[in-house]
Amino acid sequence: MRNKILLIEDDPGLAIPLKDYFEDNGLIVSHTISGEEGLLHYRDQKPDLIILDIILPNKSGFDVIAEIRDKDLITPIILMTGTEFDPDSQIKGYSLGALNFMQKPVMPQALLALIKNLLSLPSNIQQFQIGNTTICIHEQRIELNGKQFYVREKDARVFEFLLARKNQVVMRSLLLKQIWLDDHPDKNNLLDGSILRLRQILNKHPSPRIKSVYGRGYLLDTTSSQTCI
C-alpha cells in the first residue's frame, strides 16, 4: 500500500495538525523542518509523496524540488506557500516538476483528497496538468484529456522528461544521455525522430508545444498554442 508521506514544513502550527489529521486517515507521515533535513529523509526513506513548503531555512522548497527532480521524475510533489503564490512562482514550481501548487492556509480535507487521488494511481503512471490539458503517461501510452496515443517507449520517456522541465531549455546531449544512455552525435537522428512523432500528437491539441532552441535543444512550451516547426 502506498501511504508514506514526507511533510517538509517549518511551521509547527501547520505541520503538526496536518500530520495528526493525515495519520488519523491512514497515512504514515514523516515531518522535517528544513530542506536539507527533508532531502536526507527523502534519500533514506523513499516516500510515496512529498508535501513541500517553499520558504524554508537554508535551502528553499524550490531548491529541494530541483534537486529531487534531477534524478527522480516519479515521486509526486505538492508545493505549499503562504507568500510565494504569484504567477512567476507558480510557473517556476510547475516548471520544476510540482504536480500541484497550494496556497496556505490549506484545507486539510482537500489536501488529503488530492494525496489519496495521487497515491491511487499506479506508481508508473505520471500525470501532469498543463492549463486545461490533463496528460497521463503510462509505459508506452500517452493520454491527452482522455484520448489515448500508443507510442514507442523512448518517445514516452522523452515526453515525460520534457514535461518535468516544462518551459525550460533541455539540452540535446542531456536527453540523449538520459534516454539512450549515449550522447554521441550519431544518436541525434533517434532523438529527432522521437520529437517528430511527439509533435504529430501534440499538434492536434492547443497546448503544449515542443519548440526547438537552435544549437541547444528543446523546450516544452506551455504558454503558446502556436504550431512548432
PASEBA-1860 file (N, C-alpha, C; in nm, 3 decimals):
! residues 229
1> MRNKILLI> 0.084/-0.120/0.000/0.000/0.000/0.000/0.088/0.125/0.000 ~ 0.060/0.220/-0.086/0.138/0.343/-0.095/0.075/0.447/-0.001 ~ 0.139/0.473/0.111/0.082/0.566/0.207/0.189/0.642/0.287 ~ 0.315/0.639/0.241/0.423/0.707/0.312/0.438/0.850/0.261 ~ 0.417/0.945/0.351/0.419/1.087/0.316/0.537/1.154/0.385 ~ 0.607/1.239/0.313/0.710/1.324/0.373/0.658/1.468/0.370 ~ 0.643/1.527/0.487/0.597/1.665/0.502/0.717/1.751/0.541 ~ 0.756/1.843/0.452/0.869/1.933/0.479/0.810/2.072/0.503
9> EDDPGLAI> 0.800/2.109/0.629/0.730/2.232/0.669/0.788/2.281/0.801 ~ 0.833/2.407/0.805/0.898/2.457/0.926/0.802/2.522/1.024 ~ 0.675/2.537/0.989/0.576/2.598/1.079/0.504/2.487/1.155 ~ 0.535/2.470/1.285/0.470/2.362/1.360/0.320/2.383/1.374 ~ 0.275/2.509/1.369/0.132/2.536/1.381/0.053/2.478/1.265 ~ 0.117/2.460/1.151/0.053/2.395/1.036/0.090/2.249/1.026 ~ 0.218/2.219/1.047/0.268/2.083/1.024/0.207/1.981/1.120 ~ 0.201/2.013/1.247/0.155/1.915/1.346/0.007/1.881/1.326
17> PLKDYFED> -0.083/1.980/1.308/-0.223/1.942/1.281/-0.240/1.862/1.152 ~ -0.164/1.897/1.046/-0.173/1.820/0.922/-0.125/1.676/0.944 ~ -0.012/1.662/1.011/0.042/1.529/1.038/-0.059/1.444/1.116 ~ -0.118/1.501/1.221/-0.216/1.428/1.301/-0.338/1.390/1.218 ~ -0.386/1.485/1.137/-0.505/1.459/1.056/-0.479/1.349/0.953 ~ -0.364/1.355/0.887/-0.331/1.254/0.786/-0.314/1.116/0.850 ~ -0.250/1.112/0.965/-0.230/0.983/1.032/-0.363/0.927/1.081 ~ -0.455/1.013/1.122/-0.588/0.966/1.160/-0.663/0.907/1.041
25> NGLIVSHT> -0.619/0.942/0.919/-0.684/0.893/0.798/-0.598/0.791/0.723 ~ -0.511/0.722/0.796/-0.443/0.605/0.742/-0.310/0.628/0.674 ~ -0.257/0.750/0.679/-0.127/0.775/0.617/-0.015/0.765/0.719 ~ 0.104/0.733/0.672/0.224/0.733/0.755/0.302/0.859/0.720 ~ 0.317/0.950/0.815/0.372/1.082/0.786/0.502/1.103/0.861 ~ 0.607/1.141/0.787/0.732/1.185/0.847/0.741/1.336/0.828 ~ 0.784/1.405/0.931/0.787/1.552/0.927/0.930/1.602/0.948 ~ 0.977/1.688/0.857/1.105/1.755/0.874/1.083/1.906/0.863
33> ISGEEGLL> 1.176/1.983/0.919/1.154/2.127/0.929/1.249/2.209/0.842 ~ 1.334/2.144/0.765/1.426/2.217/0.677/1.442/2.141/0.547 ~ 1.485/2.213/0.442/1.506/2.149/0.314/1.615/2.044/0.319 ~ 1.725/2.074/0.388/1.835/1.979/0.396/1.793/1.851/0.468 ~ 1.722/1.868/0.580/1.673/1.751/0.654/1.573/1.673/0.569 ~ 1.489/1.744/0.494/1.393/1.677/0.408/1.461/1.595/0.299 ~ 1.566/1.649/0.240/1.639/1.574/0.136/1.705/1.450/0.193 ~ 1.762/1.461/0.312/1.822/1.343/0.375/1.717/1.236/0.400
41> HYRDQKPD> 1.600/1.277/0.450/1.493/1.180/0.476/1.442/1.120/0.345 ~ 1.427/1.202/0.242/1.382/1.152/0.111/1.476/1.044/0.059 ~ 1.606/1.068/0.067/1.703/0.971/0.016/1.703/0.842/0.098 ~ 1.679/0.856/0.228/1.685/0.739/0.316/1.557/0.658/0.316 ~ 1.441/0.726/0.313/1.313/0.658/0.332/1.232/0.636/0.205 ~ 1.261/0.711/0.097/1.189/0.697/-0.030/1.037/0.705/-0.008 ~ 0.985/0.821/0.027/0.840/0.835/0.049/0.762/0.819/-0.080 ~ 0.633/0.793/-0.066/0.546/0.779/-0.183/0.501/0.915/-0.236
49> LIILDIIL> 0.503/1.017/-0.150/0.459/1.151/-0.190/0.523/1.253/-0.096 ~ 0.550/1.372/-0.149/0.614/1.477/-0.070/0.526/1.603/-0.071 ~ 0.504/1.659/0.047/0.440/1.789/0.061/0.549/1.886/0.104 ~ 0.569/1.990/0.027/0.690/2.072/0.041/0.656/2.221/0.052 ~ 0.696/2.281/0.164/0.682/2.426/0.178/0.791/2.494/0.095 ~ 0.765/2.615/0.049/0.864/2.686/-0.033/0.963/2.764/0.052 ~ 0.914/2.837/0.152/1.001/2.917/0.237/1.048/2.830/0.353 ~ 1.175/2.789/0.344/1.235/2.701/0.445/1.372/2.756/0.485
57> PNKSGFDV> 1.421/2.718/0.603/1.555/2.763/0.642/1.663/2.705/0.551 ~ 1.761/2.786/0.516/1.882/2.746/0.444/1.858/2.707/0.298 ~ 1.776/2.607/0.274/1.751/2.558/0.139/1.602/2.569/0.110 ~ 1.564/2.644/0.007/1.422/2.669/-0.021/1.355/2.545/-0.080 ~ 1.222/2.549/-0.080/1.147/2.441/-0.143/1.179/2.428/-0.291 ~ 1.203/2.541/-0.360/1.242/2.536/-0.500/1.375/2.461/-0.516 ~ 1.470/2.486/-0.425/1.598/2.415/-0.431/1.578/2.266/-0.408 ~ 1.491/2.233/-0.315/1.467/2.092/-0.281/1.405/2.018/-0.399
65> IAEIRDKD> 1.300/2.075/-0.460/1.235/2.004/-0.570/1.328/1.993/-0.690 ~ 1.410/2.096/-0.714/1.504/2.089/-0.825/1.604/1.976/-0.804 ~ 1.650/1.959/-0.681/1.746/1.853/-0.652/1.682/1.716/-0.665 ~ 1.559/1.702/-0.621/1.491/1.573/-0.634/1.463/1.541/-0.780 ~ 1.411/1.639/-0.854/1.373/1.615/-0.993/1.493/1.592/-1.085 ~ 1.613/1.625/-1.040/1.732/1.598/-1.121/1.750/1.449/-1.142 ~ 1.700/1.366/-1.047/1.716/1.221/-1.059/1.584/1.145/-1.050 ~ 1.481/1.208/-1.002/1.354/1.138/-0.974/1.239/1.217/-1.037
73> LITPIILM> 1.182/1.160/-1.144/1.068/1.224/-1.209/0.935/1.165/-1.164 ~ 0.938/1.069/-1.074/0.819/0.989/-1.043/0.750/1.032/-0.915 ~ 0.823/1.052/-0.806/0.760/1.080/-0.678/0.675/1.207/-0.685 ~ 0.545/1.200/-0.655/0.460/1.321/-0.661/0.504/1.423/-0.556 ~ 0.508/1.550/-0.597/0.545/1.657/-0.505/0.439/1.767/-0.512 ~ 0.383/1.802/-0.395/0.286/1.910/-0.382/0.355/2.026/-0.312 ~ 0.355/2.144/-0.373/0.412/2.262/-0.312/0.307/2.339/-0.233 ~ 0.349/2.397/-0.120/0.262/2.483/-0.040/0.335/2.615/-0.014
81> TGTEFDPD> 0.261/2.724/-0.008/0.322/2.853/0.024/0.220/2.948/0.083 ~ 0.269/3.035/0.171/0.182/3.139/0.224/0.205/3.272/0.156 ~ 0.322/3.290/0.093/0.357/3.419/0.035/0.396/3.412/-0.113 ~ 0.453/3.300/-0.157/0.507/3.290/-0.294/0.404/3.230/-0.389 ~ 0.287/3.297/-0.399/0.180/3.243/-0.482/0.156/3.327/-0.607 ~ 0.249/3.416/-0.639/0.237/3.499/-0.758/0.255/3.413/-0.883 ~ 0.213/3.460/-1.000/0.223/3.379/-1.122/0.362/3.328/-1.152 ~ 0.466/3.412/-1.131/0.603/3.368/-1.160/0.643/3.252/-1.070
89> SQIKGYSL> 0.604/3.257/-0.943/0.637/3.148/-0.852/0.563/3.020/-0.890 ~ 0.436/3.033/-0.929/0.361/2.915/-0.971/0.423/2.853/-1.097 ~ 0.460/2.937/-1.192/0.523/2.885/-1.314/0.654/2.816/-1.280 ~ 0.731/2.876/-1.191/0.857/2.814/-1.151/0.834/2.679/-1.084 ~ 0.735/2.673/-0.995/0.706/2.547/-0.926/0.665/2.436/-1.021 ~ 0.574/2.467/-1.113/0.531/2.367/-1.210/0.645/2.332/-1.305 ~ 0.727/2.430/-1.341/0.840/2.404/-1.430/0.940/2.309/-1.366 ~ 0.953/2.317/-1.234/1.046/2.230/-1.164/0.989/2.090/-1.141
97> GALNFMQK> 0.860/2.070/-1.169/0.805/1.936/-1.161/0.704/1.914/-1.051 ~ 0.648/2.021/-0.992/0.541/2.004/-0.893/0.413/1.961/-0.962 ~ 0.335/1.877/-0.895/0.206/1.835/-0.950/0.094/1.929/-0.907 ~ 0.116/2.001/-0.798/0.015/2.096/-0.752/0.083/2.205/-0.671 ~ 0.020/2.322/-0.668/0.077/2.438/-0.600/-0.035/2.498/-0.517 ~ -0.029/2.480/-0.384/-0.141/2.518/-0.299/-0.104/2.637/-0.211 ~ -0.202/2.727/-0.193/-0.181/2.845/-0.110/-0.227/2.819/0.032 ~ -0.145/2.857/0.129/-0.183/2.846/0.270/-0.280/2.959/0.305
105> PVMPQALL> -0.368/2.938/0.401/-0.384/2.812/0.475/-0.455/2.708/0.389 ~ -0.402/2.586/0.389/-0.463/2.481/0.310/-0.577/2.417/0.387 ~ -0.673/2.365/0.313/-0.783/2.291/0.374/-0.739/2.145/0.387 ~ -0.725/2.092/0.509/-0.675/1.956/0.525/-0.755/1.852/0.446 ~ -0.888/1.869/0.443/-0.971/1.771/0.372/-0.940/1.771/0.222 ~ -0.920/1.890/0.164/-0.890/1.899/0.021/-0.752/1.842/-0.008 ~ -0.655/1.873/0.078/-0.520/1.821/0.059/-0.518/1.669/0.072 ~ -0.592/1.616/0.168/-0.599/1.470/0.184/-0.660/1.406/0.061
113> ALIKNLLS> -0.767/1.465/0.007/-0.831/1.409/-0.113/-0.733/1.409/-0.230 ~ -0.655/1.516/-0.245/-0.555/1.521/-0.352/-0.450/1.414/-0.332 ~ -0.402/1.398/-0.210/-0.300/1.296/-0.181/-0.352/1.157/-0.215 ~ -0.473/1.126/-0.169/-0.527/0.992/-0.195/-0.548/0.969/-0.344 ~ -0.587/1.073/-0.417/-0.602/1.058/-0.561/-0.468/1.027/-0.628 ~ -0.364/1.100/-0.589/-0.232/1.079/-0.648/-0.177/0.941/-0.612 ~ -0.200/0.899/-0.488/-0.147/0.769/-0.445/-0.228/0.653/-0.501 ~ -0.349/0.680/-0.548/-0.429/0.572/-0.606/-0.383/0.536/-0.747
121> LPSNIQQF> -0.307/0.627/-0.810/-0.254/0.598/-0.943/-0.139/0.500/-0.931 ~ -0.128/0.403/-1.021/-0.010/0.316/-1.020/0.118/0.400/-1.024 ~ 0.222/0.354/-0.956/0.344/0.434/-0.943/0.412/0.460/-1.076 ~ 0.382/0.379/-1.178/0.446/0.401/-1.308/0.359/0.485/-1.401 ~ 0.252/0.544/-1.349/0.173/0.640/-1.426/0.211/0.781/-1.381 ~ 0.246/0.865/-1.477/0.277/1.004/-1.448/0.164/1.092/-1.498 ~ 0.121/1.187/-1.417/0.011/1.275/-1.454/0.056/1.421/-1.442 ~ 0.024/1.501/-1.543/0.060/1.642/-1.547/-0.063/1.722/-1.588
129> QIGNTTIC> -0.071/1.844/-1.539/-0.179/1.935/-1.577/-0.118/2.056/-1.644 ~ -0.148/2.077/-1.773/-0.100/2.192/-1.848/-0.222/2.272/-1.891 ~ -0.253/2.380/-1.819/-0.373/2.456/-1.849/-0.496/2.368/-1.837 ~ -0.572/2.356/-1.945/-0.691/2.271/-1.946/-0.663/2.131/-1.997 ~ -0.536/2.099/-2.018/-0.498/1.968/-2.072/-0.442/1.880/-1.962 ~ -0.505/1.765/-1.940/-0.454/1.664/-1.847/-0.376/1.561/-1.926 ~ -0.253/1.539/-1.885/-0.164/1.447/-1.957/-0.125/1.333/-1.864 ~ -0.147/1.211/-1.910/-0.103/1.092/-1.837/-0.007/1.013/-1.925
137> IHEQRIEL> 0.097/0.964/-1.864/0.193/0.880/-1.935/0.205/0.748/-1.860 ~ 0.181/0.639/-1.930/0.189/0.506/-1.869/0.257/0.413/-1.968 ~ 0.383/0.382/-1.937/0.462/0.293/-2.022/0.464/0.347/-2.165 ~ 0.397/0.280/-2.260/0.401/0.324/-2.400/0.270/0.389/-2.443 ~ 0.200/0.449/-2.347/0.072/0.516/-2.377/0.074/0.658/-2.325 ~ 0.037/0.752/-2.412/0.019/0.892/-2.374/-0.129/0.923/-2.385 ~ -0.182/0.986/-2.281/-0.324/1.020/-2.279/-0.339/1.171/-2.262 ~ -0.410/1.234/-2.355/-0.436/1.378/-2.351/-0.585/1.401/-2.338
145> NGKQFYVR> -0.626/1.449/-2.220/-0.770/1.470/-2.193/-0.852/1.347/-2.230 ~ -0.802/1.230/-2.194/-0.876/1.106/-2.215/-0.853/1.039/-2.348 ~ -0.791/1.107/-2.444/-0.765/1.047/-2.575/-0.629/0.980/-2.571 ~ -0.623/0.853/-2.610/-0.502/0.774/-2.595/-0.424/0.764/-2.725 ~ -0.291/0.769/-2.710/-0.199/0.750/-2.821/-0.092/0.650/-2.776 ~ -0.070/0.549/-2.859/0.033/0.450/-2.827/0.161/0.488/-2.899 ~ 0.269/0.493/-2.822/0.396/0.543/-2.872/0.508/0.445/-2.837 ~ 0.625/0.472/-2.890/0.743/0.394/-2.854/0.786/0.428/-2.711
153> EKDARVFE> 0.851/0.332/-2.647/0.892/0.354/-2.507/0.980/0.478/-2.493 ~ 1.076/0.496/-2.583/1.167/0.610/-2.574/1.091/0.742/-2.595 ~ 0.990/0.741/-2.682/0.910/0.863/-2.704/0.840/0.904/-2.575 ~ 0.782/0.807/-2.506/0.712/0.837/-2.380/0.810/0.893/-2.277 ~ 0.930/0.839/-2.274/1.029/0.885/-2.176/1.081/1.025/-2.210 ~ 1.098/1.053/-2.338/1.137/1.188/-2.379/1.030/1.288/-2.337 ~ 0.904/1.256/-2.364/0.793/1.346/-2.330/0.785/1.368/-2.180 ~ 0.800/1.263/-2.102/0.796/1.274/-1.957/0.911/1.362/-1.907
161> FLLARKNQ> 1.028/1.345/-1.966/1.145/1.424/-1.925/1.122/1.571/-1.953 ~ 1.066/1.603/-2.070/1.038/1.742/-2.105/0.927/1.801/-2.018 ~ 0.824/1.721/-1.989/0.714/1.768/-1.905/0.763/1.806/-1.765 ~ 0.855/1.726/-1.713/0.907/1.755/-1.579/0.992/1.882/-1.577 ~ 1.031/1.929/-1.695/1.113/2.051/-1.706/1.047/2.151/-1.800 ~ 0.915/2.157/-1.797/0.842/2.242/-1.890/0.885/2.387/-1.879 ~ 0.885/2.454/-1.995/0.927/2.594/-2.007/1.075/2.615/-1.974 ~ 1.153/2.507/-1.977/1.297/2.517/-1.961/1.364/2.454/-2.084
169> VVMRSLLL> 1.478/2.509/-2.125/1.553/2.450/-2.235/1.624/2.325/-2.185 ~ 1.601/2.214/-2.255/1.667/2.087/-2.221/1.766/2.056/-2.332 ~ 1.891/2.042/-2.296/1.995/2.020/-2.394/1.978/1.885/-2.463 ~ 2.011/1.881/-2.593/2.004/1.755/-2.668/2.091/1.649/-2.601 ~ 2.211/1.689/-2.560/2.304/1.592/-2.501/2.246/1.531/-2.373 ~ 2.173/1.612/-2.295/2.113/1.559/-2.172/2.004/1.458/-2.205 ~ 1.919/1.489/-2.302/1.814/1.395/-2.342/1.874/1.264/-2.392 ~ 1.977/1.274/-2.474/2.039/1.153/-2.526/2.101/1.070/-2.414
177> KQIWLDDH> 2.166/1.137/-2.322/2.232/1.064/-2.213/2.129/1.000/-2.120 ~ 2.019/1.072/-2.093/1.919/1.020/-2.000/1.834/0.909/-2.062 ~ 1.799/0.923/-2.190/1.705/0.829/-2.252/1.776/0.717/-2.326 ~ 1.883/0.751/-2.401/1.954/0.649/-2.479/2.087/0.609/-2.414 ~ 2.121/0.674/-2.303/2.243/0.644/-2.229/2.369/0.665/-2.312 ~ 2.358/0.750/-2.412/2.470/0.775/-2.503/2.444/0.907/-2.574 ~ 2.531/1.008/-2.548/2.509/1.138/-2.608/2.597/1.163/-2.731 ~ 2.646/1.054/-2.794/2.725/1.070/-2.915/2.638/1.129/-3.026
185> PDKNNLLD> 2.692/1.221/-3.107/2.612/1.286/-3.212/2.544/1.190/-3.309 ~ 2.597/1.069/-3.325/2.533/0.976/-3.418/2.398/0.925/-3.367 ~ 2.363/0.961/-3.244/2.231/0.925/-3.188/2.128/1.035/-3.212 ~ 2.171/1.147/-3.270/2.080/1.261/-3.288/1.957/1.225/-3.369 ~ 1.974/1.138/-3.470/1.859/1.103/-3.554/1.752/1.029/-3.474 ~ 1.792/0.956/-3.370/1.694/0.887/-3.285/1.610/0.989/-3.208 ~ 1.677/1.090/-3.153/1.605/1.195/-3.080/1.518/1.277/-3.174 ~ 1.569/1.309/-3.293/1.490/1.385/-3.390/1.361/1.312/-3.426
193> GSILRLRQ> 1.373/1.180/-3.446/1.255/1.101/-3.480/1.154/1.098/-3.367 ~ 1.203/1.089/-3.244/1.114/1.088/-3.128/1.040/1.221/-3.116 ~ 1.110/1.333/-3.132/1.049/1.465/-3.123/0.944/1.482/-3.233 ~ 0.975/1.436/-3.354/0.880/1.448/-3.465/0.751/1.373/-3.435 ~ 0.761/1.252/-3.383/0.641/1.173/-3.352/0.559/1.238/-3.240 ~ 0.627/1.294/-3.140/0.555/1.361/-3.032/0.484/1.487/-3.083 ~ 0.549/1.560/-3.170/0.486/1.680/-3.226/0.362/1.646/-3.307 ~ 0.365/1.534/-3.377/0.249/1.494/-3.456/0.129/1.468/-3.366
201> ILNKHPSP> 0.153/1.421/-3.245/0.045/1.401/-3.148/0.001/1.536/-3.090 ~ 0.096/1.618/-3.049/0.064/1.743/-2.981/0.002/1.847/-3.073 ~ 0.030/1.840/-3.202/-0.027/1.938/-3.295/-0.179/1.929/-3.305 ~ -0.236/1.821/-3.252/-0.381/1.806/-3.252/-0.445/1.871/-3.130 ~ -0.361/1.930/-3.044/-0.411/1.991/-2.920/-0.354/2.131/-2.908 ~ -0.425/2.221/-2.840/-0.380/2.360/-2.831/-0.253/2.380/-2.748 ~ -0.224/2.289/-2.657/-0.109/2.304/-2.570/-0.076/2.168/-2.511 ~ 0.051/2.141/-2.483/0.171/2.222/-2.500/0.235/2.200/-2.638
209> RIKSVYGR> 0.349/2.268/-2.661/0.423/2.255/-2.785/0.571/2.229/-2.755 ~ 0.635/2.147/-2.837/0.779/2.124/-2.825/0.849/2.216/-2.924 ~ 0.927/2.309/-2.872/0.998/2.405/-2.957/1.147/2.371/-2.964 ~ 1.204/2.391/-3.080/1.348/2.374/-3.098/1.418/2.503/-3.057 ~ 1.527/2.490/-2.983/1.611/2.604/-2.946/1.744/2.583/-3.018 ~ 1.766/2.661/-3.121/1.877/2.638/-3.213/2.011/2.626/-3.140 ~ 2.083/2.519/-3.171/2.215/2.498/-3.115/2.217/2.448/-2.973 ~ 2.098/2.427/-2.913/2.094/2.386/-2.772/2.010/2.260/-2.751
217> GYLLDTTS> 1.880/2.268/-2.780/1.797/2.152/-2.755/1.651/2.182/-2.776 ~ 1.567/2.144/-2.677/1.423/2.158/-2.692/1.362/2.220/-2.567 ~ 1.246/2.282/-2.587/1.172/2.344/-2.478/1.025/2.306/-2.493 ~ 0.967/2.251/-2.387/0.824/2.222/-2.388/0.752/2.346/-2.342 ~ 0.691/2.417/-2.438/0.628/2.545/-2.413/0.481/2.525/-2.377 ~ 0.445/2.570/-2.257/0.306/2.558/-2.212/0.231/2.689/-2.222 ~ 0.295/2.791/-2.280/0.236/2.925/-2.282/0.183/2.965/-2.417 ~ 0.211/2.887/-2.524/0.174/2.925/-2.659/0.099/2.813/-2.726
225> SQTCI> 0.004/2.849/-2.811/-0.071/2.750/-2.889/-0.024/2.745/-3.034 ~ 0.090/2.810/-3.062/0.137/2.812/-3.200/0.198/2.679/-3.238 ~ 0.180/2.640/-3.362/0.235/2.515/-3.411/0.386/2.526/-3.423 ~ 0.458/2.424/-3.379/0.603/2.425/-3.384/0.651/2.392/-3.525 ~ 0.773/2.436/-3.557/0.835/2.398/-3.683/0.972/2.340/-3.652
END
